[in-house]
Amino acid sequence: MTKTTMEIETSAEMLEDDILPKCREIHTNPDARPVSGDNAPKALKTPNAPKSAAQWAYERIIMYIQNFEAQLDNDHEVGLGLAGGNTGVIKIEGLGYYDPDIVTYYGIDNSGARTQLIQHVSQLNVTLVASPKHSDQPEPTRIGFQLATALDNDADVTT
């Protein structure tokens, strides 16, 4: 919620605003769906303090995947391109983290081989790619929705 100049914030509200995650995006495409706190899973609307860098990276990646998938047609699903390596693109089948600083991606590469990338949060560098769904699939797999649902279920358990 945007505060007007006439509203008065308590010191607790000001402190909370300082520790809640912030995000800003500008797009040239008017149909682009910016990532924002409004469409973020519940877990991303909690203060930064009690979370590790790995957990924050994991939760934000989920939000970006879900947002990217919302813009795809029924013939495509999200793939993950890895910067700085010869891995190519993998179809994302899972995502995880290991505190305090590791994020891991599970999937299948273009040749059908099982793939797992283990990445330190300081080296976080991925590209989300619109990959054609497998011809045998009637519907594309939407991993972002599944991950966000699991994240919200975890938030319900811990709050």
PyMOL commands that set and color helices and strands:
alter all, ss='L'
color gray80, all
select helices_A, chain A and resi 11-19+37-39+42-45+53-69+121-123+143-158
alter helices_A, ss='H'
color red, helices_A
select strands_A, chain A and resi 76-82+89-98+102-109+114-120+126-132
alter strands_A, ss='S'
color yellow, strands_A
deselect
rebuild
show_as cartoon
